[in-house]
Structure formats: C-alpha cells, structure tokens
Amino acid sequence: MDNELISIIVPVYNVEKYIAKCLDSLVNQTYLNIEILLIDDGSTDKSLSICKKYAAVDSRIKLFSKENGGVSSARNLGLLHVQGEYVVFVDSDDFVSPKYCEHLYQLTISTKSELASVSRYNILNEEVVKISDLSFNQITSDEALRKFFLGEGINCYLFSKIFKYETIKGLRFDESLESAEDVLFIYQTLKNINFASMDGTVADYFYILREGSLTNKRLTSSRIDSSIRVAEFITRDCNSNKKLKMLSEINEISLKGEVLEWISLNSELRIEFEEYYNIILREVRKFKLLHKVQYLTLKKFIRLILLKVSPRLVTILKNK
C-alpha cells in the first residue's frame, strides 16, 4: 500500500505552542512512505529548535530554514524540494488523524483522481465542529470547477486535500498576494486535472481557529486588494468558456460579498474602509441574478439577495 511517496509540506512560523502536536500527528501516520518538508520561515520563537529535535530522530523529516517571506514563499520552497508522487499541505498550528495520508491516498487511487479531499473538524477553544462536505467518487475538471465556484464540496483550502505532483509541479503560489493565494492555486490545479473526488464522510484534519492565525489576521487594504484581484483574474481567465464564466462571475461577486461582510463586522472597519465598501456594494447591487439563477444554489441565491439589501444583515444572520 505504501509504495508511492507522499510529500507533506509544512510552513512554520512562530508556532512553538502548536508545532509539536502537529509533528506528532505526522510522524505517526499509518501510511509510512512519507517525507515531511518543514519550512521554517524565519521564526523568532522556539519553533525552529523544536523542528530540529524532531528531524534529528526521524529521517523522513527534512528541515529547511529561510528568511521570513510569508507562507507562500515557504510553500514554494517546499515545492522545490518535493520528491513524492503526491503532495499534501498541513498548517503548522493544526494536526491530523493517524489515517490522514492513508485515507487521502486510497481515495485518489480508488477514484483515479489527481486531486482528492476529505472533510475536517474546526476547533475553537473547546468546541469541535465537523465540517461535512458533499461526497463524489469521480468528477471531471469542469464539474470540479463548477463545484469550486458554487462551494459544493471543493473549497479553496489547501488542507484536507492530496495533489498528484504531476498536476502541480509547474505551479507556484503568488507571493505578491496577502490573501486568496490558496484560492488561485486550487483554481489553477483544477484546470490541470482530469478527475477530482471527495469523501465527505471522513474527517481527518483538525483545523485550529486561534487569534493570530493567518486567516484571522486583521483586515487590511492589501488583503482586500489581493482577494478582489484573484477573483477578477479568475473571471477573466474563464472568459472563453460561457458556463464557467457565468459561474466565475458568481464566485467573484460572492467573494466581494464576503469583503462587505468583513467590513460590516464593526463600525471602525466600516469607517476605515468606507471607500472600498461603497464601491463593492455598488457592484453587488448592480449584479444581475435572474439570468444566473439556474447556476445558483438556493442558499447562495438568498445570500446574494440579502447582500444587495444589507451586508450587515447577512453578517448578523450568519453569526446567530
């Protein structure tokens, strides 16, 4: 079973409280033929020394250290050193089940897919919530892109997925982006594959929601710019495919809607990003839904209607 090598890329930056649990979960995988590529991105705490201790006792761990350049540059360095036929990404403040790699590998082999996914658990303080996704055995690239745009089982996160290296070896993360670099990477990957699969019944990834994590960073104009730039690029890139272009436009306006929701979280953000807010709100309100309704789930349709009325109302309803 363990005949093909899986490369696990783990960017590391100032996670001394979490990295040991992450590494314990990786070195104890039931799938044994793995290499663990730890990329220390200029940590200033004890993260690097902890990584060195693990690397000293497990030859499957390869440790690389670089000046701080962000998570995209760390992942790109990891991609340069991949030796495996498959690639898995794990965040250094999260952890996985012992069968994480085994389940992902078996899924991609049994479905002949170049990208396979499982579900995850979100952990906030003491609360553990399973995030269940749809299941599908084998879908084409176009169908996978449709699900990606509509949020039906293929999300924009790198974790909980396994990638056949051949499909991503020419790809790199855009280091100019402060956010949405994973969205772009997943989109580009889905264009390269023949088939994708998803087992929503299995949850092997434990995603830790914590203050200071990348996804919880304070909203900045550069993060807004990055997210919008990625969404608009994807829409332009889908221009030659009428159906995908329609879906990408829905994806773009949904992402811009999320920006409105971020800004709506408190009055200080609303004041700070008033110009962004008003520009994006005008775009959302101009967006014509009726001729795209056949491509929308009921949930997404209702959300977009509510966004046109009041982004703050959507935020309040989501948090109830």
Secondary structure, DSSP 8 states (H G I E B T S, - for coil): ---S-EEEEEEESS-TTTHHHHHHHHHT-SS--EEEEEEEE--SSSHHHHHHHHHHH-TTEEEEEE----HHHHHHHHHHT--SSEEEE--TT-EE-TTHHHHHHHHHHHTT-SEEEEEEEEEETTEEEEE----EEEEEHHHHHHHHHHTSS--S-STTEEEEHHHHTT----TT-SS-HHHHHHHHHHHH-SEEEEEEEEEEEEEEE-TTSGGGS---HHHHHHHHHHHHHHHHHTTT-HHHHHHHHHHHHHHHHHHHHHHTT-HHHHHHTHHHHHHHHHHHHH---GGGGGGS-HHHHHHHHHHHH-HHHHHHHHT-
